[in-house]
Amino acid sequence: MLNKKAFGTAVAVFNAIFWLVAMFFSLVTGVGEITLTTIGSFFPFFEYSWLGMLVIVVEHIALGFLGGWAFAWFYNRFNKSA
């Protein structure tokens, strides 16, 4: 049985770290600007900038927690071996 809060928090932290590193690297080097701009177009308030990096990290913290929590809930709901 998965702990919904713990799993959601773990996914949120992973998402935040991934996007923080990806955006920081891209803003410093310019590598992946087109890709990140395209992906970012799916998220409200995102722009390819330092402020946009903070915005997408905050959005992915929220989305990661909700997605992880929902996954754990579905897993617990339909896993018959637990």
KEKE-3310 file (N, C-alpha, C; in steps of 0.2 Angstrom, whole numbers, plus 5000, padded with zeros to 4 digits):
npx = (5004:5003:5008:4999:5002:5016:5020:5015:5023:5036:5036:5033:5044:5054:5050:5052:5065:5071:5065:5071:5085:5085:5080:5089:5101:5099:5096:5108:5117:5110:5106:5094:5084:5073:5066:5062:5054:5044:5038:5035:5025:5013:5010:5002:5007:5021:5037:5052:5063:5072:5063:5052:5058:5056:5042:5038:5044:5036:5024:5026:5028:5016:5008:5015:5013:4999:4998:5006:4999:4987:4990:4995:4983:4975:4983:4982:4969:4965:4974:4975:4982:4987)
npy = (4994:5011:5026:5040:5054:5054:5049:5058:5069:5065:5064:5077:5084:5078:5082:5096:5097:5092:5101:5113:5111:5108:5120:5130:5125:5127:5141:5146:5141:5140:5129:5119:5128:5130:5118:5118:5130:5126:5116:5123:5131:5124:5127:5138:5155:5154:5158:5159:5163:5169:5171:5164:5151:5150:5150:5139:5129:5130:5127:5114:5108:5108:5101:5089:5084:5082:5073:5062:5059:5055:5044:5036:5034:5028:5016:5010:5008:4999:4988:4972:4964:4970)
npz = (5000:4995:5002:5000:5002:5005:4993:4983:4987:4985:4971:4968:4972:4965:4952:4953:4955:4943:4934:4938:4937:4923:4917:4922:4917:4903:4902:4906:4896:4884:4877:4871:4871:4862:4863:4877:4877:4869:4876:4887:4883:4885:4898:4909:4911:4909:4903:4894:4904:4918:4928:4923:4925:4939:4939:4932:4939:4951:4946:4943:4955:4961:4951:4951:4964:4965:4954:4958:4970:4965:4958:4968:4975:4965:4963:4976:4977:4966:4968:4972:4980:4992)
capx = (5000:5007:5006:4997:5005:5023:5022:5014:5028:5042:5035:5033:5051:5058:5048:5054:5073:5072:5064:5075:5091:5085:5079:5095:5106:5097:5096:5115:5120:5106:5105:5087:5079:5067:5062:5059:5049:5038:5035:5032:5019:5007:5009:5001:5012:5028:5041:5059:5067:5073:5056:5049:5060:5053:5035:5037:5045:5031:5018:5027:5028:5009:5006:5018:5010:4993:4998:5008:4994:4981:4993:4995:4976:4973:4986:4979:4962:4965:4979:4971:4987:4988)
capy = (5000:5017:5032:5045:5060:5053:5048:5064:5074:5063:5066:5084:5085:5075:5087:5102:5097:5091:5107:5118:5110:5109:5127:5133:5124:5130:5148:5148:5139:5141:5123:5117:5134:5129:5113:5121:5135:5123:5112:5128:5134:5121:5129:5145:5160:5152:5161:5157:5168:5167:5171:5158:5145:5149:5149:5132:5124:5130:5123:5106:5105:5107:5095:5083:5082:5080:5067:5057:5057:5052:5038:5031:5032:5022:5010:5007:5006:4993:4983:4967:4960:4973)
capz = (5000:4995:5006:4995:5004:5004:4986:4980:4989:4981:4964:4967:4973:4959:4946:4955:4954:4936:4930:4940:4934:4916:4915:4924:4912:4897:4902:4906:4890:4878:4875:4873:4872:4858:4866:4883:4875:4866:4882:4892:4880:4888:4905:4909:4914:4908:4898:4894:4907:4925:4932:4920:4928:4945:4938:4930:4945:4956:4943:4943:4962:4962:4947:4953:4970:4963:4950:4963:4975:4962:4956:4974:4976:4960:4964:4982:4975:4962:4969:4976:4984:4998)
cpx = (5004:5004:5005:5001:5013:5024:5021:5020:5034:5041:5036:5041:5056:5057:5052:5062:5074:5071:5069:5082:5091:5084:5086:5101:5105:5097:5104:5119:5117:5104:5098:5082:5072:5063:5058:5053:5043:5035:5032:5026:5012:5006:5008:5006:5019:5030:5048:5063:5068:5067:5052:5051:5057:5045:5034:5039:5039:5025:5019:5027:5020:5006:5009:5015:5003:4993:5001:5003:4989:4984:4993:4988:4973:4976:4983:4972:4961:4970:4976:4976:4988:4983)
cpy = (5006:5022:5038:5052:5060:5052:5054:5069:5072:5065:5073:5087:5084:5080:5093:5102:5096:5098:5113:5117:5111:5116:5131:5132:5127:5137:5150:5146:5140:5135:5121:5122:5132:5123:5115:5126:5132:5119:5117:5131:5130:5123:5136:5149:5159:5156:5159:5162:5165:5166:5165:5152:5144:5147:5141:5127:5124:5126:5116:5104:5104:5101:5089:5080:5079:5073:5061:5055:5053:5045:5033:5029:5027:5016:5006:5004:5000:4987:4978:4964:4963:4971)
cpz = (5000:4999:5001:4996:5003:4996:4982:4981:4985:4974:4963:4968:4967:4953:4947:4953:4947:4932:4932:4937:4926:4913:4917:4919:4905:4897:4903:4899:4884:4875:4876:4873:4868:4861:4873:4882:4873:4872:4886:4889:4883:4895:4905:4913:4913:4902:4899:4897:4914:4929:4929:4923:4935:4944:4936:4935:4950:4953:4944:4950:4963:4958:4949:4959:4969:4959:4954:4968:4971:4960:4962:4975:4972:4962:4971:4981:4971:4963:4974:4981:4991:5003)
residu = (MET:LEU:ASN:LYS:LYS:ALA:PHE:GLY:THR:ALA:VAL:ALA:VAL:PHE:ASN:ALA:ILE:PHE:TRP:LEU:VAL:ALA:MET:PHE:PHE:SER:LEU:VAL:THR:GLY:VAL:GLY:GLU:ILE:THR:LEU:THR:THR:ILE:GLY:SER:PHE:PHE:PRO:PHE:PHE:GLU:TYR:SER:TRP:LEU:GLY:MET:LEU:VAL:ILE:VAL:VAL:GLU:HIS:ILE:ALA:LEU:GLY:PHE:LEU:GLY:GLY:TRP:ALA:PHE:ALA:TRP:PHE:TYR:ASN:ARG:PHE:ASN:LYS:SER:ALA)
# end
